[in-house]
Amino acid sequence: MRVVYATDLSAAIETAIGSRTCLECLERYGIDEVDLVTVTSPNVTTGMLGADVGEQTRRALDRQQRLLEDEGFTVRTHVVRGTPHRRINGLADRVDAALTIVGTRGRSPLEQRLIGSTARNISRTSVRPILLQRIVETETDATHEVANEHLFRRVLYATDFSENAERAFEQFHRLQTATREATLLHVAAPSRRSSGGSEGVGNAEARLAELADELRAMGIETRTVVREGEAAEEILASEAEVNPTTILIGSRGRSRMHRLLLGSTSEHVVARANSNVLLVPPPR
């Protein structure tokens, strides 16, 4: 399977690409081919002052390509100009990628909880699964490290039992050799509990139990949780309790225009989670 790996050629992204543990997790997911892509400014013109940017970009991209090839991946590199999220999503569609990987990072604890504009726009508009990989700056020497090297070892799966949540659950068929533990979470709205919601909550627990049985049959240790409250806040509260390496969630909007609207549960989780986020959009 192919993955589109977006790089800005920074030391932070090179840290992720150079993590053997992270790359082994991608292999367990089924990835064996990587399309490494960087998007340059459309305003840089050959022959202008600073035109050696192209050569610098190529050297940096070649270095990252070698890191991936040393771990056994077949790598294609792409240097394109334009709007980053459009060119990255366009490439993923063109090569029929199973996954797009985008690194998110920040210099301070606050910034680490804010998603960058490129990652946000990709997550809003992609029609393919996206892994948003957390990269943090160390407090001691201002170098970078990945937040979770074992990308998929512990997965927090949040579901509202919608069709798109079911589509996100299908990711476990690819994750089963990489995932050891899973927490299946449903957040019940307070109104459902207060209006005779015990039956609804009981139904949610039963549906989670069925999903848990499927994962246990795959050899994944699984627990189920039903919480009450606002969905995004309860997902983040569960994250703090179970310390997953990745949150698996579907985005609800059925169209790109829907997903451009602010305020969705998935967008809040993507923006504020400390873990990696595997976001599964609706089909095209």
N, C-alpha and C positions, 0 to 999 in steps of 0.2 A: 504494500500500500504506500501511497505517496502522501507526504506532508509538505505544506508550504510553511516555511520558517521565515518570519519577517525579522530582519536585522537592521539596526541603524549603525552597525559597525562599531558600536561603543564597547568599552571594556566591560560594562555591565552585561550586555548580551553575550559577549565572548565568554564570560564566566559561565553562563547557562549552557552555551554550546560546548564548552570544554568540560562539563561535568559528566564523567563516565557513568555515574549512577543515573542521572537524568536520561542519558541516551539509552541505557539498558532498559529503562522503563518504556521508552518509545518503541524499542524493539519488541518488548513484551506486548505492547498494544498492537503490534503487527506492522509497524513502519519499517520499510527497508529502503525507501527512496526519499530523498529530501530535495525540494526546490527552495534554495536559499535566495531570498530576494531582498534587495535594498532599493529604496525609492529616493532619488535625488531631486533637488529643486529644478523645476522647469525653467528657471531663470539663468542657469549656468550655461554659457555658450562657449563652445570650443574656440580658442583664439583670444578670448578675453583674459584679462589679468586674473590669475588664479585658476587657469584652465588645467593645471596639473592635478586639480581635485579628482579628475577622472582616473589618473594613474594611482593616486592615493587610495581611492575607493577600491580599485581593482586589487591592489596589494592586500588591503584589509580583508576583502571578500575571499581572496585566494587563501589567506591564512585560516579563516573560519571554515572554508571548504575542506582544507587538509585535516582540521580537527575532526570533522564529521567522517571523512573518508578513512581516517585512521581507526575509527570504530566500526568500519565495515559497511557504511551506508553508501549507496550510489547517489552522487550529488550533482545537481545542475544549478548553476548560478545565474542570476538575472539582475541586471542594473537597469532600472526603468525610471522615467521621469513622469511627474504628474502628482495628483492627489493621492497620498499614501493609501488610504483605506480602499479607494476605488481600484487602484492598480493591484493591490494585494488580493482583494476579493476577486478581481477579474482573472488573475493568474490561477487562483484556487479553482475557479470554475473551468478554466481552459485546460488544466491538467487533471481535472477530476480528482482533486485532493480529498482524502478521507478526513483531514484535519488541518486546521491553520493554527500556528503557534505564534503568539505575540507576547513579548516580555513587558511587564509593567514594573516600574521602579520609582523611588523617591529618595530624597536626601535626608529627610527628617521623618520621625514617626508619623507626623500628620500627613506628609506628602506620600508616605507609603500606603496610605488609605485612600488616596485619590488616583483614579485611573487617568492615564494620559489620553489626549484627544484622539490619537490614532487608534489606540486600543478600544476606546469607547465607540468610535465611529465604525470600526470593524465589527464589534459585537452587536451594534445596532442594525447593520445592513447585511451581514453575511447570511447566506442560506446553507452554510456548511458548519459543522461543529468547530468550535474555537476553544483552544486551551490558552487561558490567560495565566502566564507563569510569573509568579512573584519573585522579584529580585530586590534585595535590600542592601543598603550600604552599611558596612560594619562600623561600630562606634569607635573602634580604636584607631584604625589607619585609613579610613575613607575608601577602602577597597569594597568590592561587591561579593555577595554570595547569594545563592538561590535560597528562598525561604524553606523549601522542602525538596530535598534531592530525590527522595522516593516519591515520584509524582503522584502515583495512584495507589499507594499502599493502604491508606485509610481514606475511604470515600464517604462523604456526607451527601446523601441523595435526598433532595427536597421535592415532594410531589403534591400536586393538588388533584391528582387523578385525571387530569385533562389528557387529551390525545397527544399533545406535545410533551407532557411529562412522561407518558408511556414511551414516546420516541426517545427521550433522554435515557430511560431505563434500559433500552436496548444496547446502550453503550457498554453495559456490564458484560456482554458477550465478547467484546474486545478487551475488556479490562480484567477478565477473570484470572489470567495468569499473573497479573501485576497487582491485584487487589487482595489483601489479606483480611481486612475488616471493612464492614459497611454499616452505616447508620441510616435507616430509612425514616424520614421525617415527614409528617403531615401537620400543617398548622391549621387549626380550626378557628374560624371567626368567632368572637365572643357571642355574637347574635345567635349562632347556631346552637351553642350550648344552652343559652338562656331560654330559647324557644323550643323546649323539648329536645334539646340537642344530644341527649345521652344516646339515643338511637343512632344519630348521625356519627357521633364519636365512636360508638361501638362498631359501626360499619367501617369507619376509617381504620380502626385497629385490625379488623378482620381482613381488609384489603391489603394492609401493610404486611400482615402475617403471610398472606399468599405470596407476595413478592419476596418476602424473606425466605420462604421455603425454596423458591427458585434459586436464590443466591447460595443458600446452604448446599443445595445439590451441586453447585459449581465449586464447592469447597471454600466458600467465603464465610467467615464468621460474621454473623449479622444480628443487629438489634433493631428494634422499632421504637419510635417515639411519636406521641401525639401531643402537641403543645397548643395553647390557646393564645390568640393575640394577633398583632399585625404581622403579616407573613415575613417581610424582610427582617424586621427586628428579631423575630423568633428564630429565623434561620441563623442570623449572626450570633444570637445567644447560644444556640446549639453548637455553633462552630467553636465558641469559647469553651464549652464544656467537653466536647469530644476530641478537639484538636485534630481535625482531619488534615490530610495533605492536599486534598482536592475536594471542592464542593461541585457536585454534579446537579445541574438544573436546566430546565427548558425555558426558553423565552416564549411568552404567550402570544405575542402579536402574530397574526397570520400573514401580514403583508409587511413590506419594508416600511411603508408609511406608518403603520401601527407601531413598529419598533422604534421609529424616530421620536415618538412621544415620550416625554420625561415621566418619571414616577413609577415605572413598572417595578415589580418585585425583583426581577432578574437584574435590572440596571442598578438598583440599590445594592444588591449583593455583590455584583461585579465591582462596584465602586468602593465598597467598604470592607470587603473580606480581607483577612490576612493570609488565607490559604490561596492556592491555585484555584481557578474556577474553570470547569469544563462546561461550556454553555452550548446547548443544542437548540438551534432555531427551528421553526416550523419548516416543512418542505417548501420548495419554491412555489 
